[in-house]
């Protein structure tokens, strides 16, 4: 009989009944804030990476594209993988630093 007590009075078990809980709202707000910060950092890093590759490798990649397509394809794939690895690790490191700074600020 007690097992079914949670289903009485129109209450749904699980997350549906906890939407208005202030702790859950704070957690969701913190999650979205962290996502927005990480997204903005990633956009800045991606733009910088694009400009650096365009500046330093633009002519070489253009030459490869017109002369040797197979080498160009391998180089493009290598740049894509490199971009993903480096930018993801930089983003994680910067978000870690932001979290560490926030935790030190709240300790005082």
N, C-alpha and C positions, 0 to 999 in steps of 0.2 A: 504494500500500500504506500509506503514512503517513497518508493522509486518513482511513482507517478505524481508525487506532490509537486515536482518541478513543472509539470505540464498544466497545472491548474491555473485558473484565472487568466488565461490567454497569454501567459508568458512563454516565450520561446527560449529554449536552452542555448547556450553558446554565446557568440558575439553579438547577436541581435539585441539582447537585453542589456548589453554593456556599452552601447554607443554613447549614452549620455553620461557615462562615468568620467569624472574629471581626470583621473589618472590615465585612462585610455586616451582621452583627448590630448593630454599633454604628450603622451608617447607618440601619437600620430603627428602632432605638430612638430615634435622634435625630429621625427623621421623625414617629414617633408622638408624641413629646414636643412637637414643634413644633405638630402638629395639635391636641393637647389644649390647649396654651396658647392657640392662636388660637381654638379653640372656646369656651373659658371667657371670653376677652375679648369675643367676639362675643355670647355670652349676656348678659353684663353690659351691653354697649352696647344690645342689642336691648330689654332690660327697661327701661333708662333712657329710650330713645326712645319706647317704648310709654306709659310713665307721663307723659312730657312731652306727647305728642300727646293723651292722654286728658285731662290737666289743662287744656291751653290750647285745644284744638280740639274737645273732647268735645261741648259744647253746640251749637256750630256744625254739626258733622257730624250730630248727632241731628236738628237742624232740617232740614238738607238731605235727610236720609234720608226724613223724613216729608213734606216739602213738594215738593222738586224732585229726583226720583230721577236724572235724567240728569246734573245738575250734581254730585250726590253720587258718581255712578259715575266721572266725570272726576276729581273731587277725590281719591277713594280710589285710583285708578290713579296719579295724580301722587304721592301720599304713598308708595305702594309703590315706585315708581321712585326717589324721593328717598331713601327708607330704604335701598334696596339700594346706591345709589351712595355715600351718605355713610358708612354703616356699613362697607362694604367698604374704602373708602379709609382710614377710621380704623383698622380692623383691620390693614391692611397697614402703615400707619405705625407702629403700636404694636409689631407683630412685628419690623419693621425696627429700632426702637429697642432692643428686647430683644436682638436679634442683635448690634447694635452694642455694647451694654453687655457682652455675653458675650465678644465678641472683644477688647475693651479689657481685660477682667479676665484673660484668658488671656495677654495680652502681658506682663504684669508678672511 
